[in-house]
Amino acid sequence: MSAASAKHDHVAVLGAGAWGTALANIATTHCHTELWARNDEVANEIRNKHTNQRYLPDITLQPAMRVTNDLDAALDNVCAGPSAGLLILAVPLAGLRALCEQLAKKLSHRTDRIAGIVWTCKGLEAQSGQLPSEIAHAAISAKLKVATGVLSGPSFAREVAQGLPVALTVASKSAELRARCIGALHGGAVRVYASDDVTGVEVGGALKNIMAIACGIGDGLGLGTNARAALMTRGLAEMTRFGEALGARPTTFYGLTGLGDLVLTATGDLSRNRLVGLEIGRGRSLSDILAGGLTAEGARCVQAVLLRARTLKVDMPITQAVFEVLFEGVSPINAVTHLLAREATTE
């Protein structure tokens, strides 16, 4: 898809958190883009001041980016272009199912105007243990004939909004949807790579958060960089085993959305998951940390991952250790000691 043709495409980004706002800011460079903000105050601020201080403080957004707090208006806009539009769902995992169910109703008579739907959330749903693609399949794909996929990092929204270099991956079974997503986002400091391994990309995005908590705990305990390297390496092996059991390709985990995202989240100063682990390693409880307003996707999905791993008969010692520390009162040092006491095995 040429840059000239992409300029005429319509994109709607649903969700005006940090990542949704950053993606809409990028897409505005290439396409006619509208951001849907559920919160009226956020929408008005973006519209009038070209900032989103709640989620991206001190970042100036493109004046050309359109914003609305009316979901129907956003959908009307994305369907109004000369070609079928692209929907990017930038809502948290907890809100994905409800939004997909809304879209299935609102788009039932105009699926020919939607080129595809991609989501950005990561994790496994707490209640069902399902990946985002499984949620979307039940809520949308099984009802509407529309291509779907996932857009993933490694990426911190703030750095993307600042215009710093980033490489993303769009994964879908639809080559056309992959091309449309690349056309909407690729260019300048942003590189977008294509994959058809949706499960692998989603598993990498979910489990790296748990491994980042583990690495943060190790750093909080002062265990050193050797320990962090060991946790990251064995964590990657754990991610790969889990992914393969779900049908993912092992090679996916050595790319951007596996190793790349793990390195970023386990070592980056902007990583909430690493910060939660650091605070726990320093002696704070999870409830105390969460009460202070800090959230981490890894803490939300670790139990669902562990339960699904048991069903799949996949050994997940690091995930088990993180769960025990977060929810069963095991001290961080005892969890590490238990990991170190495991029998030697082959690499």
Beta strands, then each sheet from edge to edge (+ up, - down):
strand 1: 10-14
strand 2: 32-36
strand 3: 66-68
strand 4: 85-89
strand 5: 114-119
strand 6: 148-152
strand 7: 166-172
strand 8: 190-195
sheet 1: 3+ 2+ 1+ 4+ 5+ 6+ 7- 8-
end
